Amino acid sequence: MSKQVRVRFAPSPTGPLHIGGVRTALFNYLFAKKNGGTFYLRIEDTDQNRFVPGAEEYIMEALEWLGISPDETVNKNEKFGPYRQSERKEIYRQYAEQLIANGWAYYAFDSAADLDQLRKNAEEQGNTFIYNHSIREQLDNSLTVDAAKVTERIANGADYVIRFKTPVNEILELKDIIRGEIKFDSNLLDDKVLFKSDGMPTYHLANIVDDHLMETTHVIRGEEWLPSLPLHFLLYKAFGWEAPAFAHLPLILKPIGNGKLSKRDGDKLGFPVFPLEWKTDEGISSGYREKGFYPEAVVNFLALLGWNDGTEKEIYSLEELVKSFDLTRVHKAGAKFDPEKNKWFNHHYLIKQSNEDLAKAFAPFLYEKGIDVDYTTLVSIVSSIKDRANFVEEFWELGDFFFQAPTSYDEKASKNWKEETPTLMAKVAEILTHIDDFTSANIEAILKAWMSESEIGMGKVMQPLRLSVVGALKGPHLFDIIEIIGKEETIKRIEKAIERL
């Protein structure tokens, strides 16, 4: 590539960052780092009516948590600042007026009521109203009103917008890195509003001007922006600027049914669609961070939504993703979101954590329950159960018996408690009493030797013993449990089981 690669993530601060937006940011980040370029964040806040306080900070925090922070953004390496569009208003006005001067745009004075009536009239005739070449010279704009009158109306404070003058009878043959060649008929396009009389540009003008001034080389964005591609291409042509390369990413689809993944899908099926928790007066929307996902897991599963490197490999560090990423290997078709697969990724990253770190993460859960356990013991407990967990919060369900004796016994498993079982369990308790080296391997060796010499089947002892200690036929290696809870507690639980069962 001849130019230094510069790509951007340009969200609007209208609420929490959707996981689809996170994937767009991630793909931009990977592309920049793969090509030794720059990844920058621009806040597109031109629509002040939809601005939500706290949303900008949320976006920054989410990217930071995921490990894909921008190289340039608000208050950070502002080489092409400001990086908030609301602080660049005067820049856009001059470019909008430049388009009018060179014949690529015009002032339009049509009122909202007039346009609504035109839409209604078209619908009554079974048509769709489009403000374009077919009708623009019959409406209230600077194409039909004398120039002096236009100047007078603007000076007198008349409401107006500046519209793009879409060319007629052109077939636009455009290229997309992911989708190849795409054709558009200019006659089917509308004359989009570029600038409003309140002094703010629309997305289309601000986006193009900023991408040019910030020297963006590649625009990598969601598929929903594909219909805007012809207008954006024509704007570059109108200004006489070289257009960046475009790549439109596939949609992230619902796990069940058709259509784009939404917050409603997450609420219904119980998984987050936001990287971080988002609080409003209406309630709290869960986030991947608060649900116990590791950022590395989120990055890993998002990278594989619509992309792979052509191999069966599924586990990638961020460094490996940077090395392998290639836009030409992004799929055109939408990628189905799989919440269960996400848990699988998190499990992989959980078991890679050290037992010490997992014990520290689990300790607050125990504290809330009023349970005090020494750190060394907690490390041993975590080590024995982590292979079965997807999240740290699952440790309690997987290992509550380490911290408290069973208060009830699994009904189905209790059928293993036979007439001779109390005698056998009493003998096990007696044997345990005389074991000095109370380690898992030694306890197992002594009890198995006794069973072999006494010609007692393993099932007659092991299942009732587990039921006595755990309360159910679950958990890690039984003798590991016995070592961790200790001799006194184990014997106490056996005696209680004999009494209760």
HURAUR-V689906 format. One record per helix or strand of 3 or more residues. SS is the DSSP state (~ for helix, > for strand). FROM is the first residue (numbers start at 1). TO is the last residue. Records with the same first field share a line. If there is no record, write none. Layout:
BEGIN
SS: FROM-TO + FROM-TO
END
This chain:
BEGIN
>: 6-9 + 38-41 + 105-108 + 161-164 + 171-176 + 180-185 + 193-196 + 218-222 + 245-249 + 278-280 + 283-285
~: 19-34 + 48-50 + 55-66 + 85-87 + 89-101 + 112-124 + 136-138 + 147-155 + 186-188 + 203-213 + 223-239 + 263-269 + 295-303 + 318-324 + 327-329 + 339-351 + 355-368 + 375-388 + 392-402 + 413-416 + 421-433 + 440-453 + 458-470 + 478-485 + 487-500
END
